[in-house]
Amino acid sequence: MPYDGVVVGAPVTIPYRRYSTNTAHWWVGRAVREVVQRAGLRSTDIDGLSLSSFTVGPDTAIGLTQHLGLSPRWLDHVPLGGASGVVALRRAARAVQCGDAEFVVCVAGDTNQVDSFRRMLSTFSRFAQDAVYPYGSGGPNASFALITRNYMMRYGATREDFGKICVAQRDNALHFPHALMKKKLTLDEYMGARAISDPIHLFDCVMPCAGADAFLVCREDAAKSLGLPAARLLATVERHNAFSDDPIQYRGGWAMDIGDLYAMAGVTPDDVDFVQTYDDYPVICMMQIEDLGFCGKGGGPDFVRSHTLTADGSFPHNTSGGQLSVGQAGAAGGFLGLVETVRQLTGAAIGAKVPEARIGLASGFGMINYDRGLASGAALLAGEQA
């Protein structure tokens, strides 16, 4: 079913910090408060809450209701990392559409204290505990090095191709006030950066940080009554553990559901004005460009070579700078692209603007286990002029 009458508004980013002594609860609370204020609501009006966080434990979403003084009649906890934003959005949209809630705040936030990221990785999953750390490897760098090397050998991608993605995102980030990476990046600097886990080098990796992102889901008539600019939700897809027989991951769940995504929205890839891909590593951006229908499988390298990826380019991509230049605030990384999409479509961009943006696509990817990311999703949204 389509999402008739459902809109997304009040996009919020709480400015990221490299490290923070504040708890995840503090970051999440600030984001929820700003959504409420920006929408012109009272906290008692919020009857739905969706939470994504790696560091809010031992609490879950139910514990946050007491911390934040909320009393929702609809509640969700979405522990899906980089896919959390899309999954939270599609569940909240159905709740609003069915009348289970009127105003749902979807929020993701995490803190980042010294050494907290390493501790989280060591207990991230049973795979991490049993099949990775005991053998001297830890975190996603080694897994994505294998994925990246396989992709390069299979499709002829080069480090220069990945570098073009990273350099363009840094150019976008220079206009985005919340980006932690404030220095221009050249292709020579990218190519000369130190190796982390070959073929992954320094600028292929996101920088962990603290922060929060959030947005409001409600009906279109409710947004209009508040005078709240909002983007219409056209379509979403979600898939987990896709193509599990692939020995090494070279595609994601988007490829299984791309027909449903565009059919529900009534648009084609040619109608999309900008794309926000999940970007923990540039190879995943290239996979999403392929699997979301902008070129054929294996066509990512040539596509990147033949397009400009800045906000004013022929293929505007990760217009805030993405995680590679803004930072990865834990689960909030799965919200960054969605929040930026809503900004672009409602004329509220705080960085580089995509000219005449009408339709935007945001995709998510997350939960790296032993050898692959398990969760993927995508959402198509439209501005009022579409």
N, C-alpha and C positions, 0 to 999 in steps of 0.2 A: 504493500500500500504506500502511496505517496504521503508526504508530510504536510498536507494541505493546512495552511493557517498557522504553521509553527515558525517562529523566528528566533534569531539569536542576537543579543545586544549586550551593551555595557561591557565591552572587552577591557580587561584590566591586567596590567603587569605590575607587580610590586618590584621595583628595581633590584636587580640581582646584586649579590655580593660574593666575592671569592670565598670568604669564610664568614661564619656567623656564630655567635654564642647564643643567639635566640633559638628557641625550639621551633620545630615544624608547626606546632599549634599557633605560634605567634605569626608566622608567615601566612598561614592559611587564614587566620582571623583578620589580618589586615586586608587580604584580598576580598574576603566576603564582605567586610564593612564597606570597602570602596565600591563594590558592585551595587550594594543596597543604596548607597548615597548617590551614585551616578544614575541609577534608575529612578530616583525620587521615591523610593519605597521606605517602609519601616521594617525593622527586623521581624516584626510579627507577621508581615506579609509573605515572608519566605516560607513556603510550605513544602519545599522540596530541596534536598541537598545531596549532591554527588561529590565524593571525595576520592582523590588519588594522591598517595604519598607513600614513600618508602621509609620515612623516618618518624612518622607520627606514633609508632608503636611505643608501648603496648596498646595504645588506643586504636580504635577503628572509627568509622564514621559515626557510630552511635555515641562513642565517648565525646566526639567533637560537638555534638548537639548541646551537651551540658557546658563544655568549655565556652561555647560561643553564645549561649543563651537562646538557642533556637528550639522550636517545637514543630518540626516538619511532620507531615502525614505521609511523605514519600521519602525514602532514604536509600542510598546506594553507595557501595564502596567498590572502587574499580582499581585493583592492584595490577594494572597491565602495562606499566611503564610507558613506552613511547606510543602505544596504541590507546592509552587511557582517554585522551581528548575526544577522539572519534567515538569510542564506545560509550563514554559518559554522555556525549551529545545525543546519540541515537536512542539511548534508553530514556533520557530526560525528555526528548521530543515525543516519544510514545506516551509517556506519563502525562504530559501536558495535553496531547491530542485526545487521550482517553478521559481526561478530567480527573485523573488521580492527583494532580497538583496544578496550581496556577502559575507559580513563579518558582523555578528551580535554579539554584545557583550551582554551577559545576565549577569545582575548584581543585587545583593541584598545587602542592607546595612541599618543599623539603628544605631542611637546614643542611649545612655543610661545615662541620667542625673539623679541626685538624685530625687527620687520620680516620675520620668517620667513614669516608668513601671506601678505604681499604677494608675496614671491618665489615661493611655491608656486603662487599663482593665475596668475602670468604664464606658468608652464610646466605648468599643470594638464592640458592636452590640446592636440592639434593644432588644434582649433577655437579654443582660447584664443590660441594663438600666431599663427594665421594670420587669423582672422576677427573677433577681438574687440579685443585689445590694440592692433594697428596703427591702429585707428580711434578710439582715445581712450576706450574703455570697458574696464573690468576687473572681474573678480569676479562673483559671482552677483547682486548687488543690482540691476543694470540688467536682467538677464534676468528676475528675479522681479518686477520692477516691471511689465514687459510682461505677464507671466502674471497678476499680481494685477489690473491694470487691465482686462484682457480678462474675467477672471472677474467682476469687479464689474459691468461693462457687460452681461454675458451673463445673470447670475442675480440682480442687484439687491443684492449684498452691499455693505455700507457699512464705513467705517473703524471705526465703533462695534461692528460685529459682530466684526471682527478684534480690536478692543480688548478685548472681553469674554473672548476666549480668552486673551489675554496677561495680563489682570488676574487671572483665575482661576488661571493657572499660577503667577503670582507669589505668590498666597495659599498655594498648595500648597508653594511653595519656602521660605516662611518657616518651615515645620516641618521642612525637610530640611537636615541639618547641613552637607552638602557644597555647597550652592548658593552661587554667588559673588554673586548678587543678594540682598542682605539687607534691602533697604528695600521697604516696601509700595508698590505701584503703584496709583494710582487711574485711573479712566477719563479724568478731566480731564487728568491728567499725560500719559497716553498720547496723547490727542488733541492736546495742546499741544506735543508733542515735535517737534524739528526734522526737516525732511524730509531723507531720504538720497537717494532716487531715486523721485520721486513716482509712485505713491501710498504708497510705503514710507517709513515714518518710523522714528525711532531704535529704539523698542521692538518693532518688527517684525523686528529683526535679531538674530541670535545674536552672542555675544561670543566670539571665538576665545580659547582657553586651552590649558593643558597638563593632561593627566590620563590615566587608564586605567580600563577596566572589563573584567571577565572573569567567566566562569562555567564550571562543570564539567558535561560530558555523560557519562553512564554508564548502566548498566542498573539497573532498579529494585531488583533483589535485591542488587546491589553497594552501592547507597546505603543500603539497610536494614542490611546487615552492618556498615556504618560508623557507623550511627546518624545519617545525614546527611539532614536534611529536604530534600525535593526536590519539584519540580512535574512532573507528567506531561505529555509532549508529545503533543498531540492531532492537530495538523495544521499544515502549512506550505504556502505557495505562493511562487513566485519568477517574475518576468517582466522581460525587458529590451527596451528600444526598442519599447514598446507604443504603438499608435495613432500610428505615425510620420507618417501622412498628415494629422493634425490641424495646421492652420497655426500655432496657438498652443495650448500644452498646457492642457487643462482637466480631464483625467482621467489616471489612471495605470494601471499593469498590474494592480492589484488588481481592477479592473472586469472583466478578462478571465477571472479565475480564482476569483472569489468563490464560485461554485457548488462547485468542488472543495474549497475551504477548509472550508466548513461541512459538506459531505457527508462528508468524511474524518473530521471531528471528531464528527459525529453531534449537532451542536447548531445553534442558530439565533442570529442577532444578539440576540434577546430574552434568550438565556441568558447573555450576556456581562456580567460585573459591572463591568468597568472596561476602559479602552482607553488604550494608550500609542502615540500617533502620532509619527512623525518630524516635527520642528517647526523646521526651519530658518527658515521663515516661516509665519505663521498661515494664509495661504491654502492651504498644503499640508495643514495639519490639516483644514481644511474639506473639501478634496477627498477625503481618506482617510475621513472620516466618511461621505461619500456612497458612495464606491466600495467600502467595506467593508460596506455594506448597512444602515446605521443610518437612512438616509433615501434618497430617490430623488436622482438627479443633478439638481443645482440646488436641492435642498432644504436644503443646508447652512446658509444664512443663517437660515431659519426654525427649523431644529433648534437652532442655537446660541441664538437668542433665547428659545426655550421650555424650555431646560434650564439647570441649574446645573452647572458643570464642575469644581467643587472635589471633593476626595476624598470628602467626605460628601454630595455633591450627587446629583441625579437621573441624571447621566451623568459619573461620575468619569473624568477625563481628564488624562493626564500628571501623575500624582500626586506625582512628585518635584519638579515645576516645569518639567520638560523642559529642552531646551537654551536656550530663551528666557530662563530664569531661573537655571539651574544653570551654563550655559556650554557651548560646543562644543569639546570636546577632540579635534578632528580626527576620525579614524575611530571613536574611542570614542563619538562622538555616535550612531552606529548601534547601539551596545550599551546605551546608557543606559536606554531603555525596556524592553528585555528583562530587564536586571538588576533593574529596579524591579518588573517583573511577577513574577519569581521570588520576590523579597522579599515582595510582597503575598500570594502564594499559599502561602508557607511560614511565615507568621506572623513574618517577620523584618523587617518594615518599620521603617526608621529615621526616617521622617518621618510624615506623615499616613497613617492607615490607612483602607482601604476597608472598611466594615462587611460582615462575612460574605462576604468575597471567595472565590469558588469557581472561576470561570473568567475568565481574562484574555486580552486580545488585544494583541499588540505588532506594529507595522508599521514598515517601513523604506522609505526613498526616498533616492536619491542619484545622484551623478555627473552634475552639471549640465554640459552641453556648451554649444554655441552658443545654444540656445534652449529647452532642456527638460532635465528629469532623466530619465536613461535606465534606472535600476534601481529595482525595487520588490519588496517582499516582505511577508509577514505570517505570524504564528505564533499559534496558539491553544494555551494551556496550562491545566492544571487542578490544583487543590490536592488534597490527600488526601481532603478531605471531599466532593469533587464526585462 
